[in-house]
Amino acid sequence: MGRDDLIGLMVYGLFCIFSPFAASSIQRFNRKNRQLTQTNQRLTDMIKQNERQRIVRDLHDNLGQSFSMITLKAEYARKLLAKKPDAVPEQLLEIEQASRQNLKMVREIVAGLRQVTVAEELINQERNLSVAGILLLTKNEDQLEGIPQQNQQVLAQCLHEAVTNIIRYSQATECYVVFNRTATTFQMQIEDNGRGLKSEDQYKSHGIVGMRERLKTIDGELMVDGRRGTQLTMTVPLKMEGRA
């Protein structure tokens, strides 16, 4: 057996030894990817289900009660028509006002359907970051529970803009999103391990300017620290849904 044959035999032997490990590693990688895809799908389905339940609750608690009141007033106005016709216009006016209020409520519910929550935006941006080779890590996502939809919409827009900037300019490999709240404020902090942001660019960047303008609509503020990576801290007044 010549030298070349011996080398070939050794290569073949090594291939036979290590190929099962490589195949096993590839299978584990594929299983992990499938698991992540399934987890993301479950999260998406859960968010949609929670949103459907919220809409059903709003319709039942608000519109259901209001339409019952309109029905009662209409029946009362019909009875008054024979006994006290002069009192009917007042009842009709109240019915008209209730109907207008219901129309406004329906429009608000429809507007809410078009809005994106922070949790939904996290799922979308996780995919974008993954394509860019950036790992997304989050903390305290449960703190999002009960945050008003208007605030969620603004914060989701800011998250979208921040991640877009991270992908385009930061040269980062990791992105961190942390949520915290106190008795009076809610805070979303977005940080990356990239090249940072010069102090003068904090006021020139259209993305940061846009985030500040959006946050102002809900009385929020943005703090920027670009010394080690870029850290965006967004703070808004806390007013939980269902509370005065």
C-alpha positions in Angstrom: 0.0 0.0 0.0 1.5 3.3 -1.1 1.6 6.5 0.9 -1.3 8.1 -1.1 -3.4 5.0 -0.4 -2.6 5.2 3.3 -3.6 8.9 3.5 -6.8 8.2 1.6 -7.6 5.4 3.9 -7.0 7.6 6.9 -9.2 10.3 5.5 -11.9 7.8 4.8 -11.5 6.4 8.3 -11.8 9.8 9.9 -14.8 10.6 7.8 -16.5 7.4 8.9 -15.7 8.2 12.6 -16.8 11.9 12.6 -19.6 11.9 10.1 -22.2 10.5 12.5 -21.3 13.3 15.0 -21.6 15.9 12.2 -25.0 14.4 11.1 -26.2 14.4 14.7 -25.1 18.0 15.2 -26.9 19.1 12.0 -30.0 17.3 13.2 -29.9 19.0 16.6 -29.5 22.4 14.8 -32.5 21.7 12.6 -34.6 20.5 15.5 -33.6 23.7 17.5 -34.6 25.9 14.5 -37.9 24.1 14.2 -38.5 24.5 17.9 -37.8 28.2 17.7 -40.1 28.6 14.7 -42.9 26.7 16.5 -42.4 28.8 19.7 -42.6 32.0 17.7 -45.8 30.8 16.1 -47.3 29.9 19.4 -46.4 33.3 20.8 -48.0 34.9 17.7 -51.2 32.8 18.1 -51.3 33.6 21.9 -51.1 37.4 21.2 -53.9 37.1 18.6 -56.0 35.1 21.0 -55.5 37.7 23.8 -56.4 40.4 21.4 -59.6 38.6 20.4 -60.5 38.2 24.0 -59.9 41.9 24.7 -62.2 42.8 21.8 -64.9 40.4 23.0 -64.7 41.9 26.5 -64.9 45.5 25.2 -67.9 44.6 23.0 -69.7 42.8 25.9 -69.0 45.2 28.7 -69.4 48.5 26.8 -71.5 48.1 23.6 -73.7 45.4 25.1 -74.7 47.5 28.1 -75.2 50.6 25.9 -77.4 48.9 23.4 -79.5 47.4 26.3 -80.0 51.0 27.5 -81.0 52.2 24.0 -83.6 49.4 23.8 -85.1 50.3 27.1 -85.3 54.0 26.2 -86.9 53.2 22.9 -89.5 51.0 24.6 -90.1 53.8 27.1 -90.4 56.4 24.4 -93.0 54.3 22.6 -95.1 54.1 25.7 -94.8 57.8 26.3 -96.0 58.5 22.8 -99.5 57.6 23.8 -99.6 59.0 27.3 -97.1 62.0 27.4 -96.0 62.9 23.8 -94.2 66.0 25.1 -91.7 63.8 26.9 -90.8 61.8 23.9 -88.3 64.3 22.3 -86.1 64.1 25.5 -86.0 60.3 25.3 -85.2 60.4 21.6 -82.3 62.9 22.3 -80.8 60.5 24.9 -81.1 57.6 22.4 -79.4 59.7 19.7 -76.6 60.6 22.1 -76.1 57.0 23.2 -76.0 55.9 19.5 -73.3 58.5 18.7 -71.3 57.4 21.7 -71.5 53.8 20.6 -70.4 54.8 17.1 -67.4 56.5 18.6 -66.6 53.4 20.7 -66.8 51.1 17.6 -64.3 53.4 15.8 -61.9 53.3 18.8 -62.1 49.5 18.8 -61.4 49.3 15.1 -58.5 51.7 15.5 -57.2 49.5 18.2 -57.2 46.5 15.8 -54.8 48.4 13.5 -52.3 49.0 16.3 -49.3 46.8 17.1 -48.4 45.8 20.6 -44.8 45.8 21.9 -44.9 42.0 22.2 -45.9 41.7 18.5 -43.1 44.1 17.5 -40.6 42.0 19.5 -41.5 38.9 17.5 -41.2 40.8 14.2 -37.9 42.4 15.2 -36.4 39.2 16.5 -36.7 37.8 13.0 -35.0 40.8 11.5 -32.2 40.8 14.0 -31.7 37.1 13.5 -31.3 37.6 9.7 -28.7 40.3 10.5 -26.8 37.9 12.8 -27.8 39.8 16.0 -29.0 38.0 19.1 -32.1 39.5 20.9 -32.3 39.1 24.6 -35.2 40.5 26.7 -36.0 40.8 30.4 -39.2 41.4 32.3 -41.6 41.1 29.4 -44.4 40.4 31.9 -44.2 44.1 32.9 -46.0 44.8 29.6 -49.2 43.5 31.0 -51.9 46.1 31.4 -50.0 48.9 29.6 -52.6 51.0 27.6 -52.8 50.3 23.9 -51.9 53.9 23.0 -48.7 53.7 24.9 -48.0 50.2 23.5 -48.4 51.6 19.9 -45.9 54.4 20.5 -43.4 52.1 22.3 -43.7 49.5 19.5 -42.9 52.2 16.9 -39.9 53.3 18.9 -38.7 49.7 19.2 -39.1 49.3 15.4 -37.0 52.5 14.8 -34.3 51.5 17.3 -33.8 48.0 15.9 -33.7 49.4 12.4 -30.8 51.7 13.5 -29.1 48.8 15.3 -29.2 46.7 12.2 -28.0 49.5 9.9 -25.3 51.3 11.9 -24.3 49.6 15.2 -22.2 46.7 14.0 -23.5 44.9 17.1 -23.9 41.2 17.8 -26.3 41.5 20.6 -29.4 43.6 21.4 -31.0 43.8 24.9 -34.6 45.0 25.6 -35.4 45.4 29.3 -38.8 46.5 30.7 -39.3 48.0 34.2 -42.0 49.9 36.0 -42.6 51.7 39.2 -45.8 52.9 40.7 -45.9 55.9 38.4 -43.7 55.2 35.3 -43.1 52.5 32.7 -39.7 52.1 31.1 -38.3 50.4 28.0 -34.6 50.2 27.7 -33.0 49.1 24.4 -29.2 48.5 24.3 -26.7 47.1 21.9 -23.0 46.1 22.2 -22.0 47.9 19.0 -19.8 50.9 18.2 -21.8 53.4 20.2 -23.2 56.8 19.2 -21.4 60.2 19.3 -23.1 62.8 21.5 -23.6 65.2 18.7 -25.4 62.6 16.6 -28.0 62.2 19.3 -29.7 65.3 18.1 -29.0 64.9 14.4 -30.3 61.4 14.0 -33.7 61.4 12.3 -34.6 58.1 14.1 -33.9 59.5 17.6 -35.7 62.8 16.8 -38.7 60.8 15.6 -38.7 58.7 18.7 -38.6 61.8 20.9 -41.6 63.3 19.0 -43.6 60.1 19.3 -42.9 59.8 23.0 -44.0 63.4 23.6 -47.5 62.5 22.4 -47.9 60.3 25.5 -45.9 62.6 27.8 -42.8 60.3 27.6 -39.1 61.1 27.3 -36.0 59.5 25.8 -32.6 59.4 27.3 -29.6 58.3 25.1 -26.2 57.0 26.2 -23.8 56.1 23.4 -20.5 55.7 25.3 -20.4 51.9 25.3 -22.7 50.6 22.6 -26.0 52.6 22.4 -28.5 52.6 25.2 -32.0 54.1 24.7 -34.1 54.6 27.8 -37.8 55.5 27.1 -39.9 56.5 30.1 -43.6 57.1 30.0 -46.2 57.9 32.8 -47.9 54.7 34.0 -51.6 54.5 33.7 -52.8 50.9 33.7 -55.8 49.9 31.6 -58.9 49.5 33.7 -57.8 52.0 36.3 -58.7 55.6 36.8 
